[in-house]
């Protein structure tokens, strides 16, 4: 009885696996060939550098205040020491807060990246979905991000087809 049940399960698995169709895409290749993605990336890099410069400026100010404090600490009264220490701590806090505002998990860079990249990613997803529905693919894997794929036949790579569907001739 157990043997029969096991054979039925294996037969059902084999039939269902034969009916499934798979495809691969290379998201790195697709994204490299979409000019809007490259422009968005460049925009993000410029904004990121600008914001990092602002954070670095505050950090440098805090370091300068600290070095000045160290050089003059022997000449300062207790109140002056406390005032300087508070100023240093406040400047360091401002730098940390600004860094979090720009680069934190819910920061400005994350929001800007989402605003710029989401429309492009949605277009790609919809193109892949349309091709999958047309050709009957049950599963499409990204060969660029999945390190588990050791080999994928070029015949099942639909990356160029996705680009054509998006209006790019590659």
C-alpha positions as CSV (number, residue, x, y, z in Angstrom):
1,X,0.0,0.0,0.0
2,X,2.8,2.4,0.9
3,X,4.6,1.5,-2.3
4,X,1.6,2.3,-4.4
5,X,1.0,5.6,-2.6
6,X,4.6,6.6,-3.1
7,X,4.5,5.6,-6.8
8,X,1.3,7.7,-7.3
9,X,2.9,10.8,-5.6
10,X,6.1,10.4,-7.7
11,X,4.0,10.0,-10.9
12,X,1.9,13.1,-10.0
13,X,5.1,15.1,-9.4
14,X,6.7,14.0,-12.7
15,X,3.5,15.0,-14.6
16,X,3.3,18.3,-12.9
17,X,7.0,19.1,-13.4
18,X,6.7,18.3,-17.1
19,X,3.9,20.7,-17.5
20,X,5.8,23.6,-16.0
21,X,7.7,26.0,-18.2
22,X,10.6,28.2,-16.9
23,X,12.4,31.2,-18.2
24,X,15.4,33.2,-17.1
25,X,16.0,37.0,-17.2
26,X,19.2,38.9,-16.5
27,X,18.1,42.0,-14.6
28,X,21.6,43.5,-14.7
29,X,21.6,43.2,-18.5
30,X,18.1,44.7,-18.8
31,X,18.8,47.6,-16.5
32,X,22.1,48.4,-18.2
33,X,20.2,48.8,-21.5
34,X,17.6,51.1,-20.2
35,X,18.8,54.7,-20.4
36,X,16.2,56.0,-17.8
37,X,17.7,53.6,-15.3
38,X,21.2,54.9,-15.9
39,X,20.0,58.5,-15.6
40,X,18.2,57.7,-12.4
41,X,21.3,56.1,-11.0
42,X,23.4,59.1,-11.9
43,X,20.9,61.4,-10.3
44,X,21.0,59.3,-7.1
45,X,24.8,59.3,-7.1
46,X,24.9,63.1,-7.4
47,X,22.3,63.7,-4.6
48,X,24.1,61.1,-2.4
49,X,27.4,62.9,-2.8
50,X,25.9,66.3,-2.1
51,X,24.2,65.0,1.1
52,X,27.3,63.2,2.2
53,X,29.3,66.4,1.8
54,X,26.7,68.1,4.1
55,X,27.1,65.4,6.7
56,X,30.9,65.5,6.4
57,X,30.9,69.3,6.9
58,X,29.1,68.9,10.2
59,X,31.4,66.1,11.3
60,X,34.4,68.2,10.4
61,X,33.0,71.1,12.4
62,X,32.5,68.8,15.4
63,X,36.1,67.5,15.1
64,X,37.4,71.1,14.9
65,X,35.5,72.1,18.0
66,X,36.9,69.1,19.8
67,X,40.5,69.8,18.8
68,X,40.1,73.4,19.8
69,X,38.6,72.3,23.1
70,X,41.5,69.9,23.7
71,X,44.1,72.7,23.1
72,X,42.4,75.2,25.3
73,X,40.9,72.9,28.1
74,X,43.6,73.9,30.6
75,X,42.7,77.6,30.3
76,X,38.9,77.1,30.6
77,X,36.7,77.5,33.6
78,X,34.3,74.7,34.6
79,X,31.4,76.5,33.0
80,X,33.3,77.2,29.8
81,X,34.4,73.5,29.6
82,X,30.8,72.4,30.0
83,X,29.6,74.9,27.3
84,X,32.3,73.7,24.9
85,X,31.5,70.0,25.6
86,X,27.8,70.7,25.0
87,X,28.6,72.4,21.7
88,X,30.7,69.5,20.6
89,X,28.0,67.0,21.5
90,X,25.3,69.1,19.8
91,X,27.3,69.3,16.6
92,X,27.9,65.5,16.6
93,X,24.2,65.0,17.2
94,X,23.4,67.3,14.3
95,X,25.7,65.3,12.0
96,X,24.2,62.0,13.2
97,X,20.6,63.3,12.7
98,X,21.4,64.6,9.3
99,X,23.0,61.3,8.3
100,X,19.9,59.4,9.5
101,X,17.6,61.8,7.7
102,X,19.4,61.4,4.4
103,X,20.7,57.8,4.6
104,X,18.6,56.0,7.2
105,X,16.2,53.1,6.4
106,X,13.4,55.5,5.8
107,X,15.6,58.4,4.7
108,X,15.5,60.8,1.8
109,X,17.8,58.6,-0.3
110,X,15.5,55.6,0.1
111,X,12.5,57.7,-0.8
112,X,14.2,59.3,-3.8
113,X,15.4,55.8,-5.0
114,X,11.9,54.5,-4.7
115,X,10.4,57.4,-6.6
116,X,13.0,57.1,-9.4
117,X,13.3,53.3,-9.7
118,X,9.8,52.0,-9.0
119,X,8.3,53.1,-12.3
120,X,11.2,51.5,-14.2
121,X,10.9,48.3,-12.1
122,X,7.2,48.2,-12.6
123,X,7.5,48.5,-16.4
124,X,10.0,45.6,-16.4
125,X,7.8,43.5,-14.2
126,X,4.8,44.1,-16.4
127,X,6.8,43.2,-19.5
128,X,8.0,40.0,-17.9
129,X,4.5,39.2,-16.8
130,X,3.0,39.8,-20.2
131,X,5.7,37.6,-21.9
132,X,5.2,34.9,-19.2
133,X,1.4,34.9,-19.8
134,X,1.8,34.8,-23.5
135,X,4.3,31.9,-23.5
136,X,2.9,30.0,-20.5
137,X,5.8,30.4,-18.1
138,X,5.0,29.5,-14.5
139,X,8.3,30.7,-13.2
140,X,10.8,33.3,-14.3
141,X,14.2,33.5,-12.4
142,X,16.7,36.3,-12.4
143,X,20.0,34.8,-13.3
144,X,21.9,38.0,-12.1
145,X,20.7,37.8,-8.5
146,X,20.2,34.1,-7.9
147,X,23.5,32.5,-7.0
148,X,21.8,29.1,-7.0
149,X,21.6,29.0,-10.8
150,X,24.6,27.1,-12.0
151,X,23.6,26.8,-15.6
152,X,20.7,28.2,-17.6
153,X,20.3,27.5,-21.3
154,X,20.4,30.7,-23.4
155,X,17.2,29.4,-25.1
156,X,15.2,30.1,-22.0
157,X,16.7,33.6,-21.4
158,X,14.0,36.2,-22.3
159,X,16.1,39.3,-21.4
160,X,16.3,40.6,-24.9
161,X,12.6,39.9,-25.5
162,X,11.8,42.0,-22.4
163,X,13.9,44.9,-23.7
164,X,12.1,44.7,-27.1
165,X,8.7,44.7,-25.3
166,X,9.8,47.8,-23.5
167,X,10.7,49.5,-26.8
168,X,14.5,49.0,-26.9
169,X,16.0,47.2,-29.8
170,X,18.6,44.8,-28.4
